Amino acid sequence: MMKMLKPLRRSPQRRAEGFTLLEVLVALLIFSISVAALVRGMTQIVKQTEQLELKTFAAWIADNAYTELAIAENFPAVGEKKKTVEYASRTWRVVEKVIATPNPQMRKVEIQVLIADTANLSERQVLSVTSFIGNNS
């Protein structure tokens, strides 16, 4: 007797290994959004650090200007004085306003520190300090 041959059966098709184009595009979208958020955050940190540096330098410059007025031999005269200071490889403008008070032995001192804003070709105030000086003589 003859043996019966079984018909050839195709094995079920195996799914191709790997990712579909849609999966790759979704992953790329998620990655690009994450990178954009990271870059935005880093940019903000750099701007804040630069602003903090400017305020620190301006505070030192204002402190130096006040100290010069306080240790001067003569009691500061009422009026406004502008000067330019080179500090930390930058050019700063210092505006000192000495204002009379009801007490003739006291003067109100307002010190403004400005820096050149190269983007607008103008000056930008970084810090303003107000204090009082007494007559030591």
C-alpha positions, 0 to 999 in steps of 0.5 A: 500500500502506498503511503499517503503524503501529507500536503505541505503546510506553510508555517505561519508567517513570522512577524518581522523583527524591529520597530515600525516607522510609526513607533520610531517617529513617536520615539523621536518626537518624545526625544526632541520634546525632552531635548527642547525642554532641557535646552530651554532650562539650561538657557534660563540658568545661564541668563540667571547666572549672568544677571547674578554676576552683574548684580554682584559686581554692581554691588561691589562698585556701589559699596566702593563708591559709598566707602570713598564718600564716607572716608573722604576728609570733606563732608560731601557737597550736595549735588550729582557726580558721574564717573566711569569705572573699569571693573571685571573687563567691563565699563560701568557708569556710577551716578552719585547723588548727594541730597540735603536732609533736614539735619545739616549734619547728615546727607542722603546718598543715592548711588546708581550703577549702570552698564552699557547695553550693547544690544540697544546701544544704551545704558541699563541700571543694574543696581541702586543703593540709598544710604546716609552719611554723617559729618565726622568733623 
